[in-house]
Amino acid sequence: MATRHPLHPALVHFPVACWSLATFADIASLHFGERSWWMAGMLLLVGSLMALPAMLAGLYEMTRILADSPAIKAVYVHMAAMLGAFSLYLASLLLRAEQFQLHRPGNASLVLDIAGFLALAVGGWCGGKLVYHHGIGTR
C-alpha cells in the first residue's frame, strides 16, 4: 500500500518557527531595542503570510476526515487554536505597522504575542495528538 505525504505538516513549521521567534524577539527588544523588535515584526509578517498556505492545506486535510471520527473534536480544537494564534499575531503586526513602516511594539502587541504563543502551543499539542494518537495524515 502506498503511503501519502500530506502537505499541511510540511508547511506549518514556517509560521510556528517565525511566530515563536517573533515572540522571543519582542520580549528581547525590551533589553536590546530596535534590532530585536524590527526582526520580530518581520518574523510576524513572514509567519502570517506562510500561515495562509498552511491553513489551506489543513482545510484540505480536514475534508479527508469523517464527521463521525473520534479525531474530529481534536481537529476543531486544533483549528480554533491555530486560527486564534493567527489572529493574535496578525493583530500584533497590525498594531505596530503604520504606512508600511514597523514601529516599536507597545504593551498591547507584547500581550498579543504572548497570547498568540499560548494559542500556538495548544494548537501544536492538538496537532501532535491528531498525528500520534489518531494517525491523521499517516494513512
C-alpha positions in Angstrom: 0.0 0.0 0.0 1.4 3.4 -1.0 1.7 6.0 1.8 0.9 9.6 1.2 2.6 12.6 2.5 0.2 15.4 3.3 1.4 19.0 2.6 0.0 20.5 5.8 2.7 19.2 8.2 5.5 20.4 5.9 4.1 23.9 5.8 3.2 24.5 9.4 6.9 24.7 10.5 7.3 28.1 8.9 4.6 30.0 10.8 5.3 28.1 14.0 9.0 29.0 13.9 8.5 32.6 12.8 5.8 33.3 15.4 7.7 31.7 18.2 10.9 33.6 17.3 8.9 36.8 17.0 7.6 36.4 20.5 11.0 35.9 21.9 12.5 38.8 19.8 9.8 41.1 21.0 10.5 40.2 24.6 14.2 40.6 24.0 13.6 44.0 22.5 12.8 45.3 25.9 16.6 45.0 26.5 18.1 45.0 23.0 15.9 47.6 21.4 15.2 48.3 17.7 17.1 45.4 16.1 15.0 42.9 18.1 11.6 44.5 17.6 12.2 45.1 13.9 13.2 41.5 13.5 10.1 40.4 15.4 8.0 42.5 13.1 9.5 40.8 10.0 9.0 37.4 11.5 5.4 38.2 12.3 4.9 39.2 8.6 6.6 36.1 7.2 4.8 33.8 9.7 1.4 35.3 8.9 2.0 35.0 5.1 3.2 31.4 5.4 0.3 30.5 7.6 -2.1 31.1 4.7 -1.0 28.1 2.6 -0.6 26.0 5.8 -4.2 26.8 6.8 -5.5 26.0 3.3 -3.6 22.7 3.3 -5.1 21.9 6.7 -8.6 22.6 5.5 -8.0 20.2 2.6 -6.7 17.5 5.1 -9.8 18.1 7.2 -12.0 17.1 4.3 -10.4 13.7 4.4 -11.6 13.1 8.0 -15.0 11.5 8.5 -17.5 13.6 10.5 -18.0 10.7 13.0 -14.3 10.1 13.5 -13.1 10.2 17.1 -10.5 12.7 16.0 -13.0 15.4 14.9 -13.1 17.1 18.3 -9.3 17.4 18.3 -9.4 18.7 14.7 -11.8 21.5 15.7 -9.8 22.4 18.8 -6.6 22.4 16.7 -8.2 24.6 14.1 -9.6 27.1 16.6 -6.3 27.4 18.5 -4.3 27.9 15.3 -6.8 30.4 13.9 -6.6 32.2 17.3 -2.8 32.2 17.1 -3.0 33.6 13.5 -5.5 36.3 14.6 -3.4 37.3 17.7 -0.1 37.5 15.8 -1.7 39.4 12.9 -3.2 41.9 15.3 0.2 42.4 16.9 1.7 43.0 13.5 -1.0 45.5 12.5 -0.7 47.4 15.8 3.0 48.1 15.1 2.7 48.8 11.3 1.9 52.2 10.1 2.1 53.2 6.4 4.3 50.1 5.7 6.7 51.0 8.5 7.3 48.9 11.6 7.3 50.6 15.0 8.3 49.6 18.5 5.7 47.2 19.9 3.5 48.6 22.7 2.3 46.7 25.7 -0.8 45.5 23.7 1.5 44.0 21.0 3.5 42.2 23.6 0.4 40.8 25.3 -0.9 39.7 21.9 2.4 37.9 21.1 2.3 36.0 24.4 -1.3 35.1 24.0 -0.5 34.0 20.4 2.3 31.8 21.7 0.0 30.1 24.2 -2.6 29.5 21.4 0.2 28.2 19.2 1.2 25.8 21.9 -2.3 24.5 22.4 -2.8 24.1 18.7 0.5 22.4 18.2 -0.3 20.0 21.0 -3.6 19.1 19.4 -1.9 18.7 16.0 0.5 16.3 17.6 -2.4 14.4 19.1 -4.1 14.2 15.7 -1.0 12.6 14.2 0.4 10.4 17.0 -2.9 9.4 18.7 -5.4 9.3 15.9 -3.0 8.7 13.0 -4.3 11.6 10.9 -2.2 12.1 7.8 -0.4 8.8 8.2 -2.7 6.6 6.1 
